[in-house]
Amino acid sequence: MLAPALLALGSDPVGASADQNYFALFLGGAVAALLATALTPLIRHPRLVRD
């Protein structure tokens, strides 16, 4: 849902595409992947959690 907004952020500072910002799209994907990687250890298996 965020991809169209990231593509519309202006011109790409690295690539040749002047109307779509693929650099922001790639950077947003990388940030999302790093955030998911950091939060994955917090997920607990229901059978392993003791109350």
PDB file with SEQRES, HELIX, SHEET and CRYST1 records, atoms N, CA, C and O in Angstrom:
SEQRES   1 A   51  MET LEU ALA PRO ALA LEU LEU ALA LEU GLY SER ASP PRO          
SEQRES   2 A   51  VAL GLY ALA SER ALA ASP GLN ASN TYR PHE ALA LEU PHE          
SEQRES   3 A   51  LEU GLY GLY ALA VAL ALA ALA LEU LEU ALA THR ALA LEU          
SEQRES   4 A   51  THR PRO LEU ILE ARG HIS PRO ARG LEU VAL ARG ASP              
HELIX    1 AA1 ALA A    3  LEU A    7  1                                   5    
HELIX    2 AA2 TYR A   22  LEU A   39  1                                  18    
HELIX    3 AA3 THR A   40  LEU A   42  5                                   3    
CRYST1    1.000    1.000    1.000  90.00  90.00  90.00 P 1           1          
ATOM      1  N   MET A   1       0.811  -1.190   0.000  1.00  0.00           N  
ATOM      2  CA  MET A   1       0.000   0.000   0.000  1.00  0.00           C  
ATOM      3  C   MET A   1       0.861   1.264   0.000  1.00  0.00           C  
ATOM      4  O   MET A   1       0.398   2.330  -0.404  1.00  0.00           O  
ATOM      5  N   LEU A   2       2.084   1.150   0.441  1.00  0.00           N  
ATOM      6  CA  LEU A   2       2.953   2.319   0.490  1.00  0.00           C  
ATOM      7  C   LEU A   2       3.774   2.516  -0.786  1.00  0.00           C  
ATOM      8  O   LEU A   2       4.360   3.580  -0.985  1.00  0.00           O  
ATOM      9  N   ALA A   3       3.819   1.513  -1.636  1.00  0.00           N  
ATOM     10  CA  ALA A   3       4.656   1.592  -2.834  1.00  0.00           C  
ATOM     11  C   ALA A   3       4.294   2.767  -3.738  1.00  0.00           C  
ATOM     12  O   ALA A   3       5.203   3.473  -4.176  1.00  0.00           O  
ATOM     13  N   PRO A   4       3.026   3.020  -4.043  1.00  0.00           N  
ATOM     14  CA  PRO A   4       2.732   4.185  -4.891  1.00  0.00           C  
ATOM     15  C   PRO A   4       3.172   5.507  -4.267  1.00  0.00           C  
ATOM     16  O   PRO A   4       3.606   6.418  -4.972  1.00  0.00           O  
ATOM     17  N   ALA A   5       3.058   5.608  -2.946  1.00  0.00           N  
ATOM     18  CA  ALA A   5       3.493   6.835  -2.283  1.00  0.00           C  
ATOM     19  C   ALA A   5       5.010   6.991  -2.360  1.00  0.00           C  
ATOM     20  O   ALA A   5       5.511   8.097  -2.563  1.00  0.00           O  
ATOM     21  N   LEU A   6       5.736   5.894  -2.198  1.00  0.00           N  
ATOM     22  CA  LEU A   6       7.202   5.966  -2.283  1.00  0.00           C  
ATOM     23  C   LEU A   6       7.665   6.276  -3.702  1.00  0.00           C  
ATOM     24  O   LEU A   6       8.647   6.992  -3.895  1.00  0.00           O  
ATOM     25  N   LEU A   7       6.958   5.737  -4.693  1.00  0.00           N  
ATOM     26  CA  LEU A   7       7.327   6.018  -6.077  1.00  0.00           C  
ATOM     27  C   LEU A   7       7.034   7.458  -6.465  1.00  0.00           C  
ATOM     28  O   LEU A   7       7.675   8.000  -7.366  1.00  0.00           O  
ATOM     29  N   ALA A   8       6.077   8.077  -5.799  1.00  0.00           N  
ATOM     30  CA  ALA A   8       5.685   9.442  -6.143  1.00  0.00           C  
ATOM     31  C   ALA A   8       6.455  10.498  -5.365  1.00  0.00           C  
ATOM     32  O   ALA A   8       6.113  11.677  -5.452  1.00  0.00           O  
ATOM     33  N   LEU A   9       7.464  10.128  -4.619  1.00  0.00           N  
ATOM     34  CA  LEU A   9       8.204  11.077  -3.783  1.00  0.00           C  
ATOM     35  C   LEU A   9       9.083  12.056  -4.553  1.00  0.00           C  
ATOM     36  O   LEU A   9       9.739  12.893  -3.934  1.00  0.00           O  
ATOM     37  N   GLY A  10       9.116  11.982  -5.828  1.00  0.00           N  
ATOM     38  CA  GLY A  10       9.957  12.899  -6.595  1.00  0.00           C  
ATOM     39  C   GLY A  10      10.931  12.137  -7.461  1.00  0.00           C  
ATOM     40  O   GLY A  10      10.730  10.960  -7.759  1.00  0.00           O  
ATOM     41  N   SER A  11      11.977  12.812  -7.857  1.00  0.00           N  
ATOM     42  CA  SER A  11      12.926  12.194  -8.774  1.00  0.00           C  
ATOM     43  C   SER A  11      13.883  11.277  -8.034  1.00  0.00           C  
ATOM     44  O   SER A  11      14.174  11.477  -6.855  1.00  0.00           O  
ATOM     45  N   ASP A  12      14.360  10.283  -8.736  1.00  0.00           N  
ATOM     46  CA  ASP A  12      15.300   9.306  -8.201  1.00  0.00           C  
ATOM     47  C   ASP A  12      16.699   9.925  -8.179  1.00  0.00           C  
ATOM     48  O   ASP A  12      17.198  10.328  -9.230  1.00  0.00           O  
ATOM     49  N   PRO A  13      17.346  10.014  -7.009  1.00  0.00           N  
ATOM     50  CA  PRO A  13      18.670  10.649  -6.952  1.00  0.00           C  
ATOM     51  C   PRO A  13      19.772   9.812  -7.592  1.00  0.00           C  
ATOM     52  O   PRO A  13      20.839  10.339  -7.904  1.00  0.00           O  
ATOM     53  N   VAL A  14      19.534   8.524  -7.791  1.00  0.00           N  
ATOM     54  CA  VAL A  14      20.588   7.652  -8.305  1.00  0.00           C  
ATOM     55  C   VAL A  14      20.319   7.231  -9.744  1.00  0.00           C  
ATOM     56  O   VAL A  14      21.216   7.295 -10.585  1.00  0.00           O  
ATOM     57  N   GLY A  15      19.099   6.805 -10.034  1.00  0.00           N  
ATOM     58  CA  GLY A  15      18.769   6.262 -11.339  1.00  0.00           C  
ATOM     59  C   GLY A  15      18.414   7.320 -12.363  1.00  0.00           C  
ATOM     60  O   GLY A  15      18.435   8.519 -12.083  1.00  0.00           O  
ATOM     61  N   ALA A  16      18.091   6.853 -13.544  1.00  0.00           N  
ATOM     62  CA  ALA A  16      17.776   7.756 -14.645  1.00  0.00           C  
ATOM     63  C   ALA A  16      16.290   8.095 -14.711  1.00  0.00           C  
ATOM     64  O   ALA A  16      15.901   8.988 -15.464  1.00  0.00           O  
ATOM     65  N   SER A  17      15.457   7.406 -13.945  1.00  0.00           N  
ATOM     66  CA  SER A  17      14.025   7.645 -13.996  1.00  0.00           C  
ATOM     67  C   SER A  17      13.694   8.936 -13.258  1.00  0.00           C  
ATOM     68  O   SER A  17      13.907   9.041 -12.050  1.00  0.00           O  
ATOM     69  N   ALA A  18      13.172   9.915 -13.987  1.00  0.00           N  
ATOM     70  CA  ALA A  18      12.901  11.213 -13.387  1.00  0.00           C  
ATOM     71  C   ALA A  18      11.503  11.304 -12.801  1.00  0.00           C  
ATOM     72  O   ALA A  18      11.233  12.204 -12.006  1.00  0.00           O  
ATOM     73  N   ASP A  19      10.604  10.396 -13.172  1.00  0.00           N  
ATOM     74  CA  ASP A  19       9.225  10.524 -12.709  1.00  0.00           C  
ATOM     75  C   ASP A  19       8.883   9.565 -11.570  1.00  0.00           C  
ATOM     76  O   ASP A  19       7.873   9.764 -10.894  1.00  0.00           O  
ATOM     77  N   GLN A  20       9.688   8.538 -11.340  1.00  0.00           N  
ATOM     78  CA  GLN A  20       9.409   7.588 -10.277  1.00  0.00           C  
ATOM     79  C   GLN A  20      10.661   7.363  -9.447  1.00  0.00           C  
ATOM     80  O   GLN A  20      11.761   7.239  -9.986  1.00  0.00           O  
ATOM     81  N   ASN A  21      10.489   7.312  -8.140  1.00  0.00           N  
ATOM     82  CA  ASN A  21      11.618   7.216  -7.223  1.00  0.00           C  
ATOM     83  C   ASN A  21      11.795   5.770  -6.767  1.00  0.00           C  
ATOM     84  O   ASN A  21      11.318   5.387  -5.699  1.00  0.00           O  
ATOM     85  N   TYR A  22      12.475   4.982  -7.571  1.00  0.00           N  
ATOM     86  CA  TYR A  22      12.709   3.582  -7.225  1.00  0.00           C  
ATOM     87  C   TYR A  22      13.711   3.445  -6.083  1.00  0.00           C  
ATOM     88  O   TYR A  22      13.702   2.437  -5.377  1.00  0.00           O  
ATOM     89  N   PHE A  23      14.561   4.427  -5.892  1.00  0.00           N  
ATOM     90  CA  PHE A  23      15.499   4.411  -4.769  1.00  0.00           C  
ATOM     91  C   PHE A  23      14.738   4.438  -3.447  1.00  0.00           C  
ATOM     92  O   PHE A  23      15.080   3.691  -2.530  1.00  0.00           O  
ATOM     93  N   ALA A  24      13.715   5.283  -3.330  1.00  0.00           N  
ATOM     94  CA  ALA A  24      12.906   5.346  -2.108  1.00  0.00           C  
ATOM     95  C   ALA A  24      12.141   4.043  -1.911  1.00  0.00           C  
ATOM     96  O   ALA A  24      11.981   3.586  -0.780  1.00  0.00           O  
ATOM     97  N   LEU A  25      11.672   3.444  -2.991  1.00  0.00           N  
ATOM     98  CA  LEU A  25      10.967   2.169  -2.897  1.00  0.00           C  
ATOM     99  C   LEU A  25      11.906   1.071  -2.387  1.00  0.00           C  
ATOM    100  O   LEU A  25      11.525   0.288  -1.517  1.00  0.00           O  
ATOM    101  N   PHE A  26      13.113   1.011  -2.915  1.00  0.00           N  
ATOM    102  CA  PHE A  26      14.096   0.025  -2.476  1.00  0.00           C  
ATOM    103  C   PHE A  26      14.497   0.262  -1.025  1.00  0.00           C  
ATOM    104  O   PHE A  26      14.611  -0.685  -0.247  1.00  0.00           O  
ATOM    105  N   LEU A  27      14.708   1.513  -0.665  1.00  0.00           N  
ATOM    106  CA  LEU A  27      15.092   1.853   0.704  1.00  0.00           C  
ATOM    107  C   LEU A  27      13.967   1.520   1.682  1.00  0.00           C  
ATOM    108  O   LEU A  27      14.234   1.033   2.780  1.00  0.00           O  
ATOM    109  N   GLY A  28      12.731   1.772   1.307  1.00  0.00           N  
ATOM    110  CA  GLY A  28      11.593   1.421   2.155  1.00  0.00           C  
ATOM    111  C   GLY A  28      11.481  -0.082   2.350  1.00  0.00           C  
ATOM    112  O   GLY A  28      11.169  -0.545   3.447  1.00  0.00           O  
ATOM    113  N   GLY A  29      11.732  -0.841   1.302  1.00  0.00           N  
ATOM    114  CA  GLY A  29      11.724  -2.299   1.414  1.00  0.00           C  
ATOM    115  C   GLY A  29      12.833  -2.814   2.308  1.00  0.00           C  
ATOM    116  O   GLY A  29      12.633  -3.755   3.076  1.00  0.00           O  
ATOM    117  N   ALA A  30      14.004  -2.198   2.209  1.00  0.00           N  
ATOM    118  CA  ALA A  30      15.123  -2.606   3.050  1.00  0.00           C  
ATOM    119  C   ALA A  30      14.844  -2.297   4.521  1.00  0.00           C  
ATOM    120  O   ALA A  30      15.171  -3.099   5.396  1.00  0.00           O  
ATOM    121  N   VAL A  31      14.245  -1.149   4.792  1.00  0.00           N  
ATOM    122  CA  VAL A  31      13.908  -0.789   6.174  1.00  0.00           C  
ATOM    123  C   VAL A  31      12.857  -1.742   6.723  1.00  0.00           C  
ATOM    124  O   VAL A  31      12.948  -2.166   7.876  1.00  0.00           O  
ATOM    125  N   ALA A  32      11.862  -2.084   5.912  1.00  0.00           N  
ATOM    126  CA  ALA A  32      10.828  -3.025   6.352  1.00  0.00           C  
ATOM    127  C   ALA A  32      11.422  -4.403   6.639  1.00  0.00           C  
ATOM    128  O   ALA A  32      11.029  -5.055   7.606  1.00  0.00           O  
ATOM    129  N   ALA A  33      12.358  -4.849   5.812  1.00  0.00           N  
ATOM    130  CA  ALA A  33      12.995  -6.147   6.029  1.00  0.00           C  
ATOM    131  C   ALA A  33      13.843  -6.151   7.299  1.00  0.00           C  
ATOM    132  O   ALA A  33      13.832  -7.126   8.049  1.00  0.00           O  
ATOM    133  N   LEU A  34      14.568  -5.078   7.540  1.00  0.00           N  
ATOM    134  CA  LEU A  34      15.378  -4.998   8.761  1.00  0.00           C  
ATOM    135  C   LEU A  34      14.506  -4.929  10.009  1.00  0.00           C  
ATOM    136  O   LEU A  34      14.838  -5.523  11.035  1.00  0.00           O  
ATOM    137  N   LEU A  35      13.404  -4.214   9.925  1.00  0.00           N  
ATOM    138  CA  LEU A  35      12.475  -4.138  11.052  1.00  0.00           C  
ATOM    139  C   LEU A  35      11.851  -5.498  11.335  1.00  0.00           C  
ATOM    140  O   LEU A  35      11.721  -5.892  12.494  1.00  0.00           O  
ATOM    141  N   ALA A  36      11.465  -6.215  10.290  1.00  0.00           N  
ATOM    142  CA  ALA A  36      10.898  -7.555  10.476  1.00  0.00           C  
ATOM    143  C   ALA A  36      11.925  -8.512  11.059  1.00  0.00           C  
ATOM    144  O   ALA A  36      11.591  -9.344  11.902  1.00  0.00           O  
ATOM    145  N   THR A  37      13.171  -8.400  10.618  1.00  0.00           N  
ATOM    146  CA  THR A  37      14.234  -9.247  11.147  1.00  0.00           C  
ATOM    147  C   THR A  37      14.487  -8.960  12.628  1.00  0.00           C  
ATOM    148  O   THR A  37      14.737  -9.880  13.407  1.00  0.00           O  
ATOM    149  N   ALA A  38      14.420  -7.698  13.009  1.00  0.00           N  
ATOM    150  CA  ALA A  38      14.653  -7.333  14.405  1.00  0.00           C  
ATOM    151  C   ALA A  38      13.511  -7.784  15.306  1.00  0.00           C  
ATOM    152  O   ALA A  38      13.739  -8.113  16.470  1.00  0.00           O  
ATOM    153  N   LEU A  39      12.292  -7.806  14.790  1.00  0.00           N  
ATOM    154  CA  LEU A  39      11.131  -8.154  15.605  1.00  0.00           C  
ATOM    155  C   LEU A  39      10.813  -9.648  15.618  1.00  0.00           C  
ATOM    156  O   LEU A  39      10.021 -10.091  16.450  1.00  0.00           O  
ATOM    157  N   THR A  40      11.395 -10.420  14.738  1.00  0.00           N  
ATOM    158  CA  THR A  40      11.111 -11.851  14.660  1.00  0.00           C  
ATOM    159  C   THR A  40      11.412 -12.611  15.952  1.00  0.00           C  
ATOM    160  O   THR A  40      10.629 -13.490  16.310  1.00  0.00           O  
ATOM    161  N   PRO A  41      12.493 -12.327  16.669  1.00  0.00           N  
ATOM    162  CA  PRO A  41      12.736 -13.061  17.931  1.00  0.00           C  
ATOM    163  C   PRO A  41      11.669 -12.829  19.001  1.00  0.00           C  
ATOM    164  O   PRO A  41      11.583 -13.605  19.953  1.00  0.00           O  
ATOM    165  N   LEU A  42      10.872 -11.804  18.869  1.00  0.00           N  
ATOM    166  CA  LEU A  42       9.829 -11.527  19.853  1.00  0.00           C  
ATOM    167  C   LEU A  42       8.593 -12.409  19.676  1.00  0.00           C  
ATOM    168  O   LEU A  42       7.726 -12.446  20.550  1.00  0.00           O  
ATOM    169  N   ILE A  43       8.511 -13.114  18.559  1.00  0.00           N  
ATOM    170  CA  ILE A  43       7.377 -13.995  18.304  1.00  0.00           C  
ATOM    171  C   ILE A  43       7.575 -15.271  19.119  1.00  0.00           C  
ATOM    172  O   ILE A  43       8.641 -15.885  19.071  1.00  0.00           O  
ATOM    173  N   ARG A  44       6.560 -15.659  19.854  1.00  0.00           N  
ATOM    174  CA  ARG A  44       6.659 -16.844  20.695  1.00  0.00           C  
ATOM    175  C   ARG A  44       5.710 -17.916  20.195  1.00  0.00           C  
ATOM    176  O   ARG A  44       4.604 -17.627  19.739  1.00  0.00           O  
ATOM    177  N   HIS A  45       6.154 -19.138  20.288  1.00  0.00           N  
ATOM    178  CA  HIS A  45       5.322 -20.270  19.902  1.00  0.00           C  
ATOM    179  C   HIS A  45       4.296 -20.499  21.006  1.00  0.00           C  
ATOM    180  O   HIS A  45       4.662 -20.506  22.181  1.00  0.00           O  
ATOM    181  N   PRO A  46       3.011 -20.689  20.662  1.00  0.00           N  
ATOM    182  CA  PRO A  46       1.971 -20.832  21.687  1.00  0.00           C  
ATOM    183  C   PRO A  46       2.188 -22.005  22.643  1.00  0.00           C  
ATOM    184  O   PRO A  46       1.839 -21.916  23.821  1.00  0.00           O  
ATOM    185  N   ARG A  47       2.761 -23.099  22.147  1.00  0.00           N  
ATOM    186  CA  ARG A  47       2.971 -24.259  23.018  1.00  0.00           C  
ATOM    187  C   ARG A  47       4.170 -24.088  23.944  1.00  0.00           C  
ATOM    188  O   ARG A  47       4.284 -24.804  24.939  1.00  0.00           O  
ATOM    189  N   LEU A  48       5.052 -23.166  23.638  1.00  0.00           N  
ATOM    190  CA  LEU A  48       6.247 -22.982  24.462  1.00  0.00           C  
ATOM    191  C   LEU A  48       6.065 -21.930  25.542  1.00  0.00           C  
ATOM    192  O   LEU A  48       6.894 -21.822  26.446  1.00  0.00           O  
ATOM    193  N   VAL A  49       5.006 -21.163  25.462  1.00  0.00           N  
ATOM    194  CA  VAL A  49       4.757 -20.099  26.440  1.00  0.00           C  
ATOM    195  C   VAL A  49       4.026 -20.693  27.643  1.00  0.00           C  
ATOM    196  O   VAL A  49       2.975 -21.318  27.499  1.00  0.00           O  
ATOM    197  N   ARG A  50       4.594 -20.491  28.824  1.00  0.00           N  
ATOM    198  CA  ARG A  50       3.948 -20.997  30.043  1.00  0.00           C  
ATOM    199  C   ARG A  50       3.381 -19.824  30.813  1.00  0.00           C  
ATOM    200  O   ARG A  50       4.021 -18.783  30.965  1.00  0.00           O  
ATOM    201  N   ASP A  51       2.183 -20.014  31.288  1.00  0.00           N  
ATOM    202  CA  ASP A  51       1.530 -18.937  32.059  1.00  0.00           C  
ATOM    203  C   ASP A  51       1.764 -19.082  33.532  1.00  0.00           C  
ATOM    204  O   ASP A  51       1.286 -18.263  34.317  1.00  0.00           O  
TER     205      ASP A  51                                                      
END                                                                             
